[in-house]
């Protein structure tokens, strides 16, 4: 971005730099909040394990995705033992 400053009119270039910087500040802030909440909020217990491994305990599925969990249980019970 900084190496090709002459490819747009100066006013457009200035606004694009400002918008780019504001977007980066917002993105960094939101990402930081998500990481902190995932690591510290009691409701999110188990979500780190889920994000890292793709596996989560049955209790986590029941408490966070009850409707999805019931659909899976029904499908499994239809298949039989």
PyMOL commands that set and color helices and strands:
alter all, ss='L'
color gray80, all
select helices_A, chain A and resi 5-7+10-40+42-44+47-53+58-64+66-79
alter helices_A, ss='H'
color red, helices_A
deselect
rebuild
show_as cartoon
